[in-house]
């Protein structure tokens, strides 16, 4: 098993990648999802605010322009404008062009599912809580797991009351979802928790788990919208 995994890792040029064996994993999971070849079941899909931020790997404005032309062709001008190409330094432009790659993948997958007419709800979230500690870590990859499983006390970080309140509510949402396919319901205190509405084409909103729980009715940024449109233009046209 180990040798097979290592060989497939080299073949795919990726680490930590599923092995497509034709039995347990029958194809590229993301591609299958986008093509709506999946089990039609409710989903929770989300990410932390600081994980997997993707920035262009270029060193000059000339390189940035070439990258835009190669990636977006006739739409390169729109991309450059969204990134403030004409008014900023290369560092500022790269910052403007940085996106959360997990958010991008989720928005592509959710749109594909909804466009295909799927009736199975998708619940989207962003985890953006203040994480304490000497290292000022931000909302790093997988930190939300301590909250969904309500295991803060097993961590060395100096969590306080607001963190335990957040963990309790997140665990309630996940337990409700596991039980019924719908995360909504009452807190263990007996109070109704904020309503978590399913993701929709015209309302691509989600829950924000920060210092408090709130459902945020806010459209994604213009650059994110552009990138999602480009995905479908170039992959499914």
Helices and strands as residue ranges (DSSP letters): H 2-12, H 29-34, E 43-48, E 53-54, H 61-72, G 73-75, H 76-82, H 90-97, E 99-100, H 101-115, E 122-127, H 144-148, G 152-154, H 161-180, E 206-209, E 213-216, H 222-235
